[in-house]
Amino acid sequence: DSGVTQTPKHLITATGQRVTLRCSPRSGDLSVYWYQQSLDQGLQFLIQYYNGEERAKGNILERFSAQQFPDLHSELNLSSLELGDSALYFCASSVDGVGYGYTFGSGTRLTVV
Amino acid sequence: QQQVKQSPQSLIVQKGGISIINCAYENTAFDYFPWYQQFPGKGPALLIAIRPDVSEKKEGRFTISFNKSAKQFSLHIMDSQPGDSATYFCAANQSNTGNQFYFGTGTSLTVIP
């Protein structure tokens, strides 16, 4: 157990729907990162939050959004889902905002049908 | 554009052999190069990392070799074991400006008993 908790582990939904993925960082970690892992793209950085504030943004689609709450857990919202959004979504955390020693969760596997 | 290029895509090694995975990068501002190990159904886990001020770092059977002038780095797994069978990702990061890690596309390693 890495200490980073992601729920749900699996999610199957239809195109056009909206889903929310949840991440609880490792105890003491202030920064949360979201990554998308697909077979053809590898691990792609989506967005980072540090202590509630957005810190960095990658190739995140406008249909996707995230936030980090006062208790430091984070949610990734995916809307107007398309078949191509099917992927593993990983959350990682680190104690500071720099990123050394990322700790990844086990991921949420999203299948859009 | 793939910031970090990784090869080979897959690798089969006999037990006791040496596994070598290579990565190349373009951005000379990258200053932190971790390797991650991922087992099926799990998130990537930090294995070993190096900074460009050293040419080699060894931790147990795992060694990173770094060639700054060639902008290449590689992971060597000595005395490979079946338990090492996993997907390995190299990554790179520019620590002073961003927290986004750029990942290679992964190498699936199979160690045959």
Boltz contact constraints between the chains, C-beta under 6 A:
constraints:
  - contact:
      token1: [A, 42]
      token2: [B, 103]
      max_distance: 6.0
  - contact:
      token1: [A, 42]
      token2: [B, 105]
      max_distance: 6.0
  - contact:
      token1: [A, 42]
      token2: [B, 106]
      max_distance: 6.0
  - contact:
      token1: [A, 43]
      token2: [B, 103]
      max_distance: 6.0
  - contact:
      token1: [A, 45]
      token2: [B, 100]
      max_distance: 6.0
  - contact:
      token1: [A, 48]
      token2: [B, 99]
      max_distance: 6.0
  - contact:
      token1: [A, 56]
      token2: [B, 98]
      max_distance: 6.0
  - contact:
      token1: [A, 56]
      token2: [B, 99]
      max_distance: 6.0
  - contact:
      token1: [A, 56]
      token2: [B, 100]
      max_distance: 6.0
  - contact:
      token1: [A, 58]
      token2: [B, 100]
      max_distance: 6.0
  - contact:
      token1: [A, 90]
      token2: [B, 43]
      max_distance: 6.0
  - contact:
      token1: [A, 98]
      token2: [B, 95]
      max_distance: 6.0
  - contact:
      token1: [A, 99]
      token2: [B, 93]
      max_distance: 6.0
  - contact:
      token1: [A, 99]
      token2: [B, 99]
      max_distance: 6.0
  - contact:
      token1: [A, 104]
      token2: [B, 43]
      max_distance: 6.0
  - contact:
      token1: [A, 104]
      token2: [B, 44]
      max_distance: 6.0
  - contact:
      token1: [A, 105]
      token2: [B, 43]
      max_distance: 6.0
  - contact:
      token1: [A, 106]
      token2: [B, 42]
      max_distance: 6.0
  - contact:
      token1: [A, 106]
      token2: [B, 43]
      max_distance: 6.0
  - contact:
      token1: [A, 107]
      token2: [B, 43]
      max_distance: 6.0
